[in-house]
Amino acid sequence: MIDRCFNPACKRKLHYLRDGRVVRVIQGKSDDYSTDDYSIEHYWLCGPCYDVYDFVFLPSGKVTIEPRSRGHSPEVHFGDVLLPAGGYKGYCGI
């Protein structure tokens, strides 16, 4: 369960989903997500952090943030990221 902003310099408490970005990362032990061999993790960037940073999904399956290079809408964004077994095979900044 997410309760704070994913930015380690911020750690703002999650009270409302009024702004920012939430992603759900689904990582499987196989490429078949219809089985129970997967894990689900949620990450949230608060609005002020989402103005500056965005999520980056590394080939190892690790989630991190980096400075954003493009603009975004002020609305709350939800997204799913499916990482195949063995991690993602390339850069995925959504």
Backbone hydrogen bonds in HBPLUS format (Angstrom, degrees):
<---DONOR---> <-ACCEPTOR-->    atom                        ^
c    i                          cat <-CA-CA->   ^        H-A-AA   ^      H-
h    n   atom  resd res      DA  || num        DHA   H-A  angle D-A-AA Bond
n    s   type  num  typ     dist DA aas  dist angle  dist       angle   num
A0014-LEU N   A0003-ASP O   2.79 MM  11  5.03 164.8  1.82 130.8 129.9     1
A0005-CYS N   A0012-ARG O   2.79 MM   7  5.14 141.8  1.93 139.0 151.8     2
A0006-PHE N   A0044-TRP O   2.70 MM  38  5.65 153.7  1.77 162.7 171.6     3
A0010-CYS N   A0007-ASN O   2.96 MM   3  5.35 156.1  2.02 114.1 121.9     4
A0011-LYS N   A0007-ASN O   3.09 MM   4  6.03 139.2  2.27 161.0 173.0     5
A0077-HIS N   A0020-GLY O   3.35 MM  57  6.77 154.3  2.42 139.6 146.6     6
A0021-ARG N   A0045-LEU O   2.96 MM  24  5.30 153.4  2.03 148.0 155.5     7
A0045-LEU N   A0021-ARG O   2.90 MM  24  5.30 156.2  1.95 151.1 159.1     8
A0022-VAL N   A0077-HIS O   2.80 MM  55  6.14 169.0  1.81 170.7 173.7     9
A0079-GLY N   A0022-VAL O   3.05 MM  57  6.55 132.4  2.28 142.1 155.4    10
A0023-VAL N   A0043-TYR O   2.92 MM  20  5.38 157.8  1.97 151.2 158.2    11
A0043-TYR N   A0023-VAL O   2.92 MM  20  5.38 155.6  1.98 154.1 160.6    12
A0024-ARG N   A0079-GLY O   2.76 MM  55  6.20 154.4  1.82 157.9 166.9    13
A0081-VAL N   A0024-ARG O   2.81 MM  57  6.12 152.3  1.89 164.0 163.2    14
A0025-VAL N   A0041-GLU O   2.71 MM  16  5.19 164.5  1.73 163.2 166.4    15
A0041-GLU N   A0025-VAL O   2.91 MM  16  5.19 156.0  1.96 143.7 151.7    16
A0026-ILE N   A0081-VAL O   2.79 MM  55  6.08 170.4  1.80 168.6 171.6    17
A0083-LEU N   A0026-ILE O   2.82 MM  57  6.06 170.4  1.82 158.9 162.1    18
A0027-GLN N   A0039-SER O   2.87 MM  12  5.31 160.9  1.91 155.7 161.1    19
A0039-SER N   A0027-GLN O   2.76 MM  12  5.31 157.1  1.81 146.7 153.0    20
A0028-GLY N   A0083-LEU O   3.26 MM  55  6.65 158.6  2.31 173.0 179.4    21
A0029-LYS N   A0037-ASP O   2.75 MM   8  5.47 167.1  1.77 161.2 158.1    22
A0050-TYR N   A0046-CYS O   2.78 MM   4  5.93 154.7  1.85 158.1 166.9    23
A0051-ASP N   A0047-GLY O   3.01 MM   4  6.26 131.1  2.26 145.8 158.0    24
A0052-VAL N   A0049-CYS O   3.01 MM   3  5.32 141.7  2.16 104.9 115.4    25
A0053-TYR N   A0049-CYS O   2.70 MM   4  5.75 163.4  1.72 163.2 169.2    26
A0068-ARG N   A0052-VAL O   2.71 MM  16  5.60 169.6  1.72 143.5 143.5    27
A0054-ASP N   A0066-GLU O   3.03 MM  12  5.84 149.8  2.12 156.1 163.5    28
A0066-GLU N   A0054-ASP O   3.09 MM  12  5.84 150.8  2.18 156.1 164.9    29
A0056-VAL N   A0064-THR O   2.79 MM   8  5.25 151.9  1.87 147.7 144.9    30
A0064-THR N   A0056-VAL O   2.96 MM   8  5.25 164.8  1.98 155.0 159.2    31
A0057-PHE N   A0092-CYS O   3.23 MM  35  5.35 146.0  2.36 128.0 137.9    32
A0058-LEU N   A0062-LYS O   2.96 MM   4  5.37 160.8  1.99 171.1 169.6    33
A0061-GLY N   A0058-LEU O   2.86 MM   3  5.43 164.4  1.88 122.7 128.0    34
A0087-GLY N   A0084-PRO O   2.95 MM   3  5.54 137.8  2.13 146.8 144.9    35
